[in-house]
Amino acid sequence: MARMFFPDLRLNVELSGPEGAPPLVLLHALGTNLRLWDGVVARLPGHRILRMDMRGHGLSDVPPGPYAMGALIHDVERVMAQAGLRDAVVVGLSVGGMIAQGLAVKRLDLVRGMVLSNSAARIGIASQWQTRIEAVRAGGLEAIADATLERWFGRNWRELPELPQMRAMLLATPPEGWMGAAAAIAGTDFYTPTAGLTLPTLAIAGLRDGSTPPDLVKETADLILGSRFQLIRGAGHLPMVEQPDAYTDALRGFLESIGHV
C-alpha cells in the first residue's frame, strides 16, 4: 500500500503482482474502498494489479465536494501514468464502471478492455441522488445505510454473512467523500460516448442487484459493439464479495478470450 502524491491531493494505491505481467486496474464502488477487491486479487496471481481508493474514500484525501466525473477519471489517468501502466483491462464496479467508460473514451491508449461490473452509462436520476445527498448531509451515512445495503444485497440482506463487513466499510466512508462522488454520478450520462466504443467489453450483473439491475447493465452492454454480458446468480451489487469464485472465473474467462494473460 502506498500514497501517490499529486499537486491537489494524495491517493491511496496498491500495486501487486509480478512486474511486466498483463495489467489490471480495479475501481471500486461508491461507499466502499480498494479492500473490496481482496478476494479477486488473491485469485488472480498472474496479473499486475493496480487498485486505488477513489478520492473521498478509504485512505485517500477527502477534498470538498461536489466532485466532477471528469476529476474522478483524471485521478485514474494520472495514477496509471505514475505506475507506468498502459494497455490495461479496467474493471469498474458501479461508479467505477462509469469511470472506466469515461477513461476509455478519453484515453484508449490506456484501456485495452473493460469489465463493467454492476454498472451502467447512467445510474439513477439526479433527484434520487440529491435526496440521498441531503440525507447524508443531515444524518451521516447511518441515515442511508439500511436502504443502501438492501439495494446492494436484495430482500434477505440482513441474513448475509458479508453484511457486517460491508456495513462497516460503508460507514467508514467519509460523508463528504460519499456526497462528492454521489454528485458525480448524478451528473453523468454516458449513453452517447459509450455507444461509440468498440473495445473488448464484458458486462457483469448480479441477479439480486437493486442498485444497477441486470436489465440496466444489459442495456449499457448493448451499446458497445461486440460486448458480452454475464449474469451471476446468488449475487447482488457486489458479486466479487458475495460470489468471489464465480466472479473471478468470469474475469479470467474474459481475460483469456482477449489474450490478456
C-alpha positions as CSV (number, residue, x, y, z in Angstrom):
1,M,0.0,0.0,0.0
2,A,1.3,3.4,-0.9
3,R,0.3,7.0,-1.3
4,M,0.7,8.7,-4.6
5,F,1.2,12.5,-4.3
6,F,-0.3,15.0,-6.8
7,P,-0.4,18.8,-6.5
8,D,-4.0,18.8,-5.4
9,L,-4.4,15.5,-3.4
10,R,-3.0,12.2,-2.2
11,L,-4.5,9.0,-3.4
12,N,-4.1,5.6,-1.7
13,V,-2.9,3.0,-4.1
14,E,-1.9,-0.7,-4.0
15,L,0.1,-2.3,-6.8
16,S,0.6,-6.0,-6.7
17,G,1.6,-9.0,-8.8
18,P,4.7,-9.5,-11.0
19,E,6.1,-6.6,-12.9
20,G,5.6,-7.0,-16.6
21,A,2.5,-9.2,-16.2
22,P,-0.7,-8.1,-18.0
23,P,-2.1,-5.1,-16.1
24,L,-5.5,-4.9,-14.5
25,V,-7.0,-1.8,-12.9
26,L,-9.7,-2.3,-10.3
27,L,-12.1,0.6,-9.5
28,H,-14.4,0.2,-6.5
29,A,-18.0,1.5,-5.9
30,L,-19.4,4.4,-4.0
31,G,-19.2,3.9,-0.3
32,T,-16.5,1.2,-0.5
33,N,-12.7,1.1,-0.9
34,L,-10.0,-0.9,-2.5
35,R,-10.3,-3.7,0.1
36,L,-13.5,-4.7,-1.8
37,W,-11.2,-6.5,-4.3
38,D,-9.2,-8.6,-1.9
39,G,-10.8,-11.9,-3.0
40,V,-10.2,-11.1,-6.7
41,V,-6.6,-10.2,-6.2
42,A,-5.9,-13.4,-4.2
43,R,-7.5,-15.4,-7.1
44,L,-5.6,-13.7,-10.0
45,P,-1.9,-14.1,-9.1
46,G,-0.6,-13.8,-12.7
47,H,-1.5,-10.1,-13.3
48,R,-0.1,-6.8,-12.4
49,I,-3.0,-5.3,-10.4
50,L,-3.5,-1.7,-9.6
51,R,-6.3,-0.7,-7.2
52,M,-6.9,2.6,-5.5
53,D,-9.2,4.4,-3.1
54,M,-11.2,6.9,-5.1
55,R,-10.9,10.5,-3.8
56,G,-13.1,10.9,-0.7
57,H,-12.9,7.2,0.1
58,G,-10.7,4.8,2.1
59,L,-7.3,6.3,2.9
60,S,-7.3,8.8,0.0
61,D,-7.7,12.6,0.7
62,V,-11.2,14.0,1.0
63,P,-11.4,17.3,-0.9
64,P,-14.5,19.3,-0.6
65,G,-17.4,18.2,-2.9
66,P,-19.1,18.1,-5.2
67,Y,-16.8,16.1,-7.4
68,A,-17.0,16.1,-11.2
69,M,-16.9,12.8,-13.1
70,G,-14.0,14.3,-15.1
71,A,-12.0,14.6,-11.9
72,L,-12.5,11.0,-11.0
73,I,-11.5,9.9,-14.5
74,H,-8.4,12.1,-14.3
75,D,-7.4,10.6,-11.0
76,V,-7.2,7.2,-12.5
77,E,-5.4,8.5,-15.6
78,R,-2.6,10.0,-13.5
79,V,-2.3,7.1,-11.1
80,M,-1.9,4.8,-14.1
81,A,0.7,7.2,-15.6
82,Q,2.7,7.3,-12.3
83,A,2.5,3.5,-12.1
84,G,3.7,3.1,-15.7
85,L,0.6,1.1,-16.8
86,R,-0.8,1.1,-20.3
87,D,-3.0,-1.2,-22.4
88,A,-4.7,-2.4,-19.2
89,V,-8.0,-4.1,-18.7
90,V,-10.0,-1.8,-16.4
91,V,-12.6,-3.4,-14.1
92,G,-15.0,-0.9,-12.7
93,L,-17.8,-1.6,-10.2
94,S,-20.8,0.8,-10.2
95,V,-19.3,4.3,-10.3
96,G,-16.0,2.6,-11.1
97,G,-17.6,1.3,-14.3
98,M,-18.7,4.9,-15.2
99,I,-15.1,6.0,-14.6
100,A,-13.9,3.1,-16.9
101,Q,-16.2,4.2,-19.7
102,G,-15.0,7.8,-19.4
103,L,-11.4,6.7,-19.3
104,A,-11.8,4.5,-22.4
105,V,-13.4,7.4,-24.3
106,K,-10.7,9.8,-23.3
107,R,-7.6,7.6,-23.3
108,L,-8.0,4.5,-25.4
109,D,-4.2,4.1,-25.2
110,L,-4.5,3.2,-21.5
111,V,-7.5,0.9,-21.8
112,R,-7.3,-2.3,-23.8
113,G,-10.5,-3.8,-22.5
114,M,-13.2,-3.1,-20.0
115,V,-15.3,-5.0,-17.4
116,L,-18.3,-3.0,-16.5
117,S,-19.4,-4.7,-13.3
118,N,-22.9,-3.8,-11.9
119,S,-22.6,-0.5,-13.8
120,A,-24.3,1.5,-16.5
121,A,-23.9,4.5,-18.7
122,R,-26.3,6.3,-16.4
123,I,-27.2,5.2,-12.8
124,G,-30.4,6.6,-11.3
125,I,-31.7,10.1,-11.8
126,A,-30.4,13.4,-10.3
127,S,-33.3,13.9,-8.0
128,Q,-32.8,10.5,-6.3
129,W,-29.1,11.3,-5.7
130,Q,-29.9,14.7,-4.4
131,T,-32.4,13.2,-1.9
132,R,-29.7,10.8,-0.7
133,I,-27.0,13.5,-0.5
134,E,-29.3,15.7,1.7
135,A,-30.0,12.7,3.9
136,V,-26.3,12.1,4.4
137,R,-25.6,15.8,5.0
138,A,-28.2,15.8,7.7
139,G,-27.6,12.4,9.4
140,G,-24.4,10.9,8.1
141,L,-24.1,7.6,6.3
142,E,-26.0,5.8,9.0
143,A,-29.1,7.6,7.7
144,I,-29.0,5.7,4.4
145,A,-27.1,2.6,5.4
146,D,-30.1,0.2,5.6
147,A,-31.6,1.3,2.3
148,T,-28.2,1.1,0.6
149,L,-27.5,-2.4,1.9
150,E,-30.9,-3.6,0.8
151,R,-30.3,-2.3,-2.7
152,W,-26.9,-3.9,-2.8
153,F,-27.9,-7.3,-1.5
154,G,-31.6,-7.8,-2.1
155,R,-34.6,-8.9,0.0
156,N,-32.8,-11.1,2.5
157,W,-29.9,-8.7,3.1
158,R,-29.9,-8.9,6.9
159,E,-29.1,-12.6,6.7
160,L,-26.0,-12.4,4.6
161,P,-22.6,-13.3,6.2
162,E,-21.0,-10.4,4.3
163,L,-23.3,-7.8,5.9
164,P,-21.1,-6.8,8.9
165,Q,-18.1,-6.3,6.8
166,M,-19.9,-4.3,4.1
167,R,-21.8,-2.1,6.6
168,A,-18.6,-1.3,8.3
169,M,-17.0,-0.3,5.0
170,L,-19.9,1.9,4.1
171,L,-20.0,3.6,7.4
172,A,-16.2,4.2,7.4
173,T,-16.6,6.2,4.2
174,P,-16.2,10.0,4.9
175,P,-19.6,11.6,4.4
176,E,-18.0,14.4,2.4
177,G,-16.4,11.9,0.0
178,W,-19.6,10.0,-0.4
179,M,-21.6,13.1,-1.2
180,G,-18.9,14.4,-3.6
181,A,-18.8,11.1,-5.6
182,A,-22.7,10.8,-5.5
183,A,-22.9,14.2,-7.1
184,A,-20.6,13.0,-9.9
185,I,-22.9,10.0,-10.5
186,A,-25.9,12.3,-10.5
187,G,-24.4,14.5,-13.2
188,T,-23.2,11.8,-15.6
189,D,-24.9,10.3,-18.7
190,F,-22.5,8.4,-20.9
191,Y,-25.0,6.9,-23.3
192,T,-23.7,8.7,-26.3
193,P,-19.9,8.4,-25.7
194,T,-20.2,4.8,-24.6
195,A,-22.1,3.9,-27.8
196,G,-19.1,4.9,-29.7
197,L,-16.8,2.4,-28.0
198,T,-15.7,-0.8,-29.7
199,L,-13.1,-2.2,-27.4
200,P,-13.5,-5.7,-25.8
201,T,-16.0,-5.4,-23.0
202,L,-17.6,-7.7,-20.5
203,A,-20.6,-6.5,-18.5
204,I,-21.4,-8.4,-15.3
205,A,-24.7,-8.2,-13.4
206,G,-25.9,-9.7,-10.2
207,L,-29.4,-11.2,-10.2
208,R,-30.4,-9.6,-6.8
209,D,-28.9,-6.2,-7.6
210,G,-31.3,-3.3,-6.8
211,S,-28.8,-0.5,-7.5
212,T,-28.0,-1.5,-11.1
213,P,-30.4,-4.2,-12.0
214,P,-29.5,-6.7,-14.7
215,D,-31.7,-5.1,-17.4
216,L,-29.9,-1.8,-16.9
217,V,-26.4,-3.4,-17.1
218,K,-27.5,-5.3,-20.2
219,E,-28.8,-2.1,-21.8
220,T,-25.4,-0.5,-21.4
221,A,-23.6,-3.6,-22.7
222,D,-25.8,-3.5,-25.8
223,L,-24.4,0.0,-26.6
224,I,-20.9,-1.4,-27.2
225,L,-20.3,-3.4,-30.4
226,G,-19.2,-6.9,-29.7
227,S,-19.6,-6.8,-25.9
228,R,-20.7,-9.8,-23.9
229,F,-22.9,-10.0,-20.8
230,Q,-22.8,-12.3,-17.9
231,L,-25.3,-12.7,-15.1
232,I,-24.1,-14.0,-11.7
233,R,-26.9,-15.7,-9.7
234,G,-26.8,-15.6,-6.0
235,A,-25.3,-12.1,-6.0
236,G,-26.4,-8.5,-5.8
237,H,-24.4,-5.3,-6.4
238,L,-21.1,-6.7,-5.0
239,P,-20.6,-10.1,-6.7
240,M,-16.8,-10.0,-6.0
241,V,-17.7,-10.2,-2.3
242,E,-20.7,-12.5,-2.5
243,Q,-19.6,-14.9,-5.1
244,P,-15.8,-14.4,-5.5
245,D,-15.1,-17.7,-7.2
246,A,-17.8,-17.2,-9.9
247,Y,-16.8,-13.6,-10.3
248,T,-13.1,-14.3,-10.8
249,D,-14.0,-17.2,-13.2
250,A,-15.9,-14.7,-15.3
251,L,-13.0,-12.3,-15.3
252,R,-10.5,-15.0,-16.1
253,G,-12.6,-16.3,-19.0
254,F,-12.8,-12.8,-20.4
255,L,-9.1,-12.1,-20.0
256,E,-8.2,-15.4,-21.6
257,S,-10.6,-14.7,-24.5
258,I,-8.8,-11.5,-25.4
259,G,-5.3,-12.9,-24.8
260,H,-4.7,-10.7,-21.7
261,V,-2.9,-13.4,-19.7
